[in-house]
Amino acid sequence: MSDTIEKIKCLIIGSGPAGYTAAIYAARANMNPVLYQGTQPGGQLTTTNEVENWPGNPEGITGPEMMVGIQEQAKRFGTDVRDGWATKVDFSGEVHKVWINDNKELHCETVIISTGASAKYLGLPSEQHYLQMGGGVSACAVCDGFFYRNQEVVIVGAGDSACEEAHYLSKLCKKVTMLVRSEKFRASKIMEARVRKTENITILMNHDTVEVLGDGNVVTGVKAKNKTTAAIFDIPATGFFVAIGHTPNTTIFKDFLTLDETGYIVNTPGTSKTNINGVFVAGDAADHVYRQAITAAGTGCMAALDAERYLAAKE
């Protein structure tokens, strides 16, 4: 074996709540976990200003502060946290091979994948500005809807998730305007019917978002375009929610792991196990339903316990 190849008992790919929680449990079980942080150390929560639904923080906590705390806890128990990201894998043999930054080769007894998923955005400069400012753009109504209670918001999307999030917002907000970019919903009939019968949801079919309006710091409205008449008008709003889907960060695993039609890793129900023995998945890389920090952390725990049991059975 080449000197450039490193043997690892438990490799964790990704550093959100799932990855760091897996690391805490794996380290406490003397599995000597090595965690590579990936292209976004700390995951999606590092772009979230306020987290009010994480247990144990009654006053709320910022996303970056929360992730630094979980990282420090993982390191306290001995997790080797490293910079870098996985660029290639080979799960065809008993030894699980992973390449970091295209040049460092790792041979792993177990691998926990917690690479997450990336929210899709419209790509408008104004949208990205207020997303980075933390001033009114969000891709998660369940995460951030509470901050807009009794206010007016706009949501973009046409699928089941968009309808579900619009309905969720309707219970918190004074008014929800739903912009559907085509002439029909992609959602199931039952979800479409639910939003259509909700009194404080206004649905604008065949409308595009032209610009997210604001004062430079926070959102004050949305400029929309009626694609039928070409009329452009402003919608007052303090929040702009984007619900056009997520892209799971799983491309490098597609030749070895079973993925669903949208790219999420398929796990054995009730476990974190994938179709490859010794390879486990946690967090949003396999979860297209809940997508919450707390559920990601829970599956991180499951993955570490499953990995520990897998190693114990081999002894």
C-alpha positions as CSV (number, residue, x, y, z in Angstrom):
1,M,0.0,0.0,0.0
2,S,1.3,3.4,-1.0
3,D,2.5,5.8,1.8
4,T,0.1,8.4,0.3
5,I,-3.0,6.2,1.2
6,E,-4.4,6.8,4.7
7,K,-6.4,4.2,6.5
8,I,-9.5,5.5,8.4
9,K,-11.9,3.7,10.6
10,C,-14.8,6.1,10.3
11,L,-14.9,8.8,7.6
12,I,-17.6,11.5,7.8
13,I,-18.2,13.5,4.6
14,G,-19.9,16.8,5.4
15,S,-20.1,19.2,8.3
16,G,-23.7,20.2,9.0
17,P,-25.7,19.1,12.0
18,A,-25.8,15.5,10.7
19,G,-22.1,15.3,10.2
20,Y,-21.1,16.8,13.4
21,T,-23.6,14.8,15.4
22,A,-22.4,11.6,13.8
23,A,-18.8,12.7,14.8
24,I,-19.8,13.3,18.4
25,Y,-21.3,9.8,18.7
26,A,-18.5,8.1,16.7
27,A,-15.8,9.8,18.7
28,R,-17.4,8.8,22.0
29,A,-17.5,5.2,20.7
30,N,-13.7,5.3,20.1
31,M,-14.2,5.1,16.3
32,N,-11.5,7.8,15.7
33,P,-13.7,9.7,13.2
34,V,-12.2,11.9,10.5
35,L,-14.6,14.6,9.3
36,Y,-14.0,16.6,6.1
37,Q,-16.0,19.8,6.2
38,G,-16.8,20.1,2.5
39,T,-17.3,23.2,0.4
40,Q,-19.6,24.9,2.9
41,P,-18.2,24.2,6.4
42,G,-21.1,24.1,8.8
43,G,-23.6,23.5,6.1
44,Q,-26.7,25.5,5.2
45,L,-27.1,26.8,8.8
46,T,-24.1,29.1,8.4
47,T,-26.3,31.2,6.1
48,T,-29.1,31.4,8.7
49,N,-29.1,34.5,11.0
50,E,-31.6,33.3,13.7
51,V,-32.4,29.7,14.8
52,E,-35.2,29.7,17.3
53,N,-36.3,26.0,17.1
54,W,-33.1,24.3,18.2
55,P,-33.8,22.8,21.7
56,G,-31.8,24.2,24.6
57,N,-31.5,27.7,23.3
58,P,-34.6,29.4,24.6
59,E,-33.5,32.9,23.4
60,G,-32.5,31.6,20.0
61,I,-29.1,31.3,18.5
62,T,-27.4,32.3,15.2
63,G,-26.8,29.6,12.7
64,P,-23.0,30.1,12.6
65,E,-22.8,30.3,16.4
66,M,-24.7,27.0,16.6
67,M,-22.5,25.2,14.2
68,V,-19.3,26.4,15.8
69,G,-20.6,25.0,19.1
70,I,-21.4,21.6,17.6
71,Q,-18.1,21.5,15.9
72,E,-16.2,22.3,19.1
73,Q,-18.2,19.5,20.9
74,A,-17.2,17.1,18.2
75,K,-13.5,18.1,18.5
76,R,-13.7,17.9,22.3
77,F,-14.3,14.2,22.0
78,G,-11.5,13.7,19.5
79,T,-12.9,14.2,16.1
80,D,-10.3,15.0,13.5
81,V,-11.9,17.9,11.6
82,R,-10.3,18.7,8.3
83,D,-10.7,21.2,5.5
84,G,-11.3,19.7,2.0
85,W,-14.1,17.9,0.2
86,A,-14.6,14.5,-1.4
87,T,-14.2,14.5,-5.2
88,K,-14.4,10.8,-6.0
89,V,-15.3,7.5,-4.4
90,D,-15.0,3.8,-5.2
91,F,-17.3,1.6,-3.1
92,S,-17.0,-1.4,-5.4
93,G,-14.8,-3.4,-3.0
94,E,-14.7,-4.3,0.7
95,V,-12.4,-1.3,1.3
96,H,-14.3,2.0,0.8
97,K,-12.1,4.4,-1.2
98,V,-12.5,8.1,-1.1
99,W,-10.4,10.8,-2.7
100,I,-10.1,14.3,-1.1
101,N,-9.5,17.3,-3.4
102,D,-8.7,14.9,-6.2
103,N,-5.3,13.9,-4.8
104,K,-5.5,12.4,-1.3
105,E,-6.7,8.8,-1.2
106,L,-8.4,7.4,1.9
107,H,-9.2,3.7,2.6
108,C,-12.1,3.6,5.1
109,E,-13.8,0.9,7.1
110,T,-17.0,2.9,7.3
111,V,-18.2,6.0,5.6
112,I,-21.0,8.4,6.8
113,I,-22.3,10.6,4.1
114,S,-23.8,13.9,5.3
115,T,-23.2,16.1,2.3
116,G,-26.7,17.7,2.5
117,A,-28.7,19.4,-0.2
118,S,-28.6,22.8,-1.7
119,A,-31.7,24.9,-2.1
120,K,-32.4,26.2,-5.5
121,Y,-32.9,29.9,-6.0
122,L,-34.0,32.1,-8.8
123,G,-30.6,33.6,-9.2
124,L,-31.7,37.3,-9.2
125,P,-29.0,39.7,-7.9
126,S,-31.5,41.3,-5.5
127,E,-32.6,37.9,-4.2
128,Q,-29.0,36.9,-3.5
129,H,-28.3,40.3,-1.9
130,Y,-31.0,39.9,0.7
131,L,-30.3,36.2,1.2
132,Q,-26.7,37.1,2.2
133,M,-27.9,40.0,4.3
134,G,-30.3,37.8,6.1
135,G,-33.0,40.4,5.5
136,G,-36.0,38.6,4.2
137,V,-35.1,35.9,1.7
138,S,-35.5,32.2,2.7
139,A,-35.8,28.8,1.2
140,C,-37.4,27.3,4.4
141,A,-40.8,28.4,5.6
142,V,-40.7,26.0,8.6
143,C,-37.4,27.4,9.6
144,D,-38.1,31.1,9.2
145,G,-41.8,31.6,8.9
146,F,-42.2,32.5,12.6
147,F,-40.2,35.7,12.0
148,Y,-42.9,37.0,9.6
149,R,-46.0,36.3,11.8
150,N,-48.8,38.8,11.1
151,Q,-46.9,40.2,8.1
152,E,-47.3,39.9,4.3
153,V,-45.0,37.5,2.4
154,V,-44.5,36.2,-1.1
155,I,-43.6,32.6,-2.0
156,V,-42.4,31.3,-5.4
157,G,-43.1,27.7,-6.5
158,A,-45.6,25.3,-8.0
159,G,-45.0,21.9,-6.5
160,D,-46.1,20.0,-3.4
161,S,-43.4,21.6,-1.2
162,A,-44.4,25.1,-2.3
163,C,-48.0,24.4,-1.6
164,E,-47.2,22.9,1.8
165,E,-45.0,25.9,2.7
166,A,-47.5,28.4,1.5
167,H,-50.2,26.7,3.7
168,Y,-47.8,26.7,6.6
169,L,-47.1,30.4,6.2
170,S,-50.8,31.2,5.9
171,K,-51.2,30.1,9.5
172,L,-48.6,32.6,10.6
173,C,-48.8,35.5,8.2
174,K,-51.5,38.1,7.4
175,K,-51.3,37.5,3.7
176,V,-49.4,35.0,1.5
177,T,-49.0,35.8,-2.2
178,M,-48.0,32.7,-4.2
179,L,-46.3,33.3,-7.6
180,V,-46.6,30.3,-9.9
181,R,-44.3,30.7,-12.9
182,S,-46.4,28.6,-15.3
183,E,-50.1,28.2,-16.1
184,K,-50.6,25.2,-13.9
185,F,-49.4,23.7,-10.6
186,R,-47.0,20.8,-10.5
187,A,-48.4,19.8,-7.1
188,S,-50.8,17.1,-6.5
189,K,-54.5,18.0,-6.9
190,I,-55.1,17.7,-3.1
191,M,-52.2,20.1,-2.3
192,E,-53.4,22.5,-5.0
193,A,-56.9,22.4,-3.6
194,R,-55.6,23.1,-0.1
195,V,-53.9,26.4,-1.0
196,R,-56.8,27.5,-3.3
197,K,-59.3,27.2,-0.5
198,T,-57.1,29.1,2.0
199,E,-58.5,32.6,2.3
200,N,-55.4,34.5,3.0
201,I,-53.4,32.9,0.1
202,T,-53.5,34.8,-3.2
203,I,-52.4,32.7,-6.1
204,L,-51.0,34.5,-9.2
205,M,-50.6,32.0,-12.0
206,N,-48.2,32.6,-14.9
207,H,-46.2,35.3,-13.0
208,D,-42.5,35.8,-12.8
209,T,-40.4,37.5,-10.1
210,V,-38.6,40.4,-11.6
211,E,-36.8,41.8,-8.5
212,V,-36.8,41.5,-4.8
213,L,-37.3,45.1,-3.4
214,G,-35.9,46.5,-0.2
215,D,-34.1,49.3,1.5
216,G,-30.7,47.6,1.1
217,N,-30.9,45.8,4.4
218,V,-34.4,44.2,4.5
219,V,-37.0,43.2,2.0
220,T,-40.0,45.5,1.5
221,G,-41.6,44.0,-1.5
222,V,-41.4,42.0,-4.7
223,K,-41.7,43.2,-8.3
224,A,-43.6,40.7,-10.4
225,K,-44.5,40.4,-14.0
226,N,-47.8,39.0,-15.5
227,K,-46.5,36.8,-18.3
228,T,-49.8,37.0,-20.1
229,T,-50.3,40.8,-20.2
230,A,-46.6,41.8,-19.6
231,A,-47.8,44.1,-16.8
232,I,-45.2,44.7,-14.1
233,F,-46.3,45.6,-10.5
234,D,-45.1,45.6,-6.9
235,I,-46.3,43.4,-4.1
236,P,-45.7,44.7,-0.6
237,A,-43.9,42.0,1.5
238,T,-41.4,41.7,4.3
239,G,-40.5,38.1,3.4
240,F,-39.7,36.3,0.1
241,F,-39.7,32.5,0.2
242,V,-38.3,30.4,-2.6
243,A,-39.8,26.9,-2.9
244,I,-38.6,25.6,-6.2
245,G,-36.7,22.6,-4.9
246,H,-33.4,21.4,-3.6
247,T,-30.5,19.6,-5.2
248,P,-28.9,16.8,-3.1
249,N,-25.1,16.9,-3.1
250,T,-24.8,13.3,-4.1
251,T,-23.4,13.3,-7.6
252,I,-20.1,11.6,-6.8
253,F,-22.0,8.6,-5.3
254,K,-24.3,7.9,-8.2
255,D,-22.2,5.0,-9.6
256,F,-22.3,3.1,-6.4
257,L,-25.3,4.1,-4.2
258,T,-29.0,3.8,-5.0
259,L,-30.4,7.2,-5.6
260,D,-34.1,8.2,-6.1
261,E,-35.2,10.0,-9.2
262,T,-34.2,13.4,-7.9
263,G,-30.8,12.3,-6.6
264,Y,-31.4,11.7,-2.9
265,I,-29.7,8.6,-1.4
266,V,-32.0,5.8,-0.7
267,N,-31.6,4.3,2.8
268,T,-33.1,1.2,4.4
269,P,-36.2,2.5,6.2
270,G,-35.7,3.0,9.9
271,T,-31.9,3.0,9.5
272,S,-29.1,5.0,8.0
273,K,-27.9,2.0,5.8
274,T,-27.4,2.4,2.1
275,N,-27.1,-0.4,-0.5
276,I,-23.4,-0.7,0.3
277,N,-22.3,-2.4,3.5
278,G,-20.4,0.0,5.7
279,V,-21.6,3.1,4.0
280,F,-24.3,5.2,5.8
281,V,-26.2,8.3,5.1
282,A,-27.4,11.1,7.4
283,G,-29.2,14.4,7.0
284,D,-30.5,16.1,3.9
285,A,-28.6,14.0,1.4
286,A,-31.4,11.4,2.1
287,D,-34.2,13.6,3.4
288,H,-36.4,15.5,1.0
289,V,-39.3,15.7,3.4
290,Y,-38.3,17.3,6.7
291,R,-35.0,19.1,6.0
292,Q,-34.6,20.4,9.6
293,A,-31.4,20.7,11.7
294,I,-32.9,18.6,14.4
295,T,-33.9,15.7,12.1
296,A,-30.5,15.9,10.4
297,A,-28.8,15.6,13.8
298,G,-31.0,12.7,14.7
299,T,-30.0,10.8,11.6
300,G,-26.4,11.7,12.3
301,C,-26.7,9.9,15.6
302,M,-28.3,6.9,13.8
303,A,-25.5,6.7,11.3
304,A,-22.8,6.6,14.0
305,L,-24.6,3.9,15.9
306,D,-25.2,1.9,12.7
307,A,-21.5,2.3,11.8
308,E,-20.4,1.2,15.3
309,R,-22.6,-1.9,15.1
310,Y,-21.3,-2.7,11.7
311,L,-17.7,-2.6,12.9
312,A,-18.5,-4.6,16.0
313,A,-20.1,-7.3,13.9
314,K,-16.9,-7.6,11.9
315,E,-14.7,-8.2,14.9
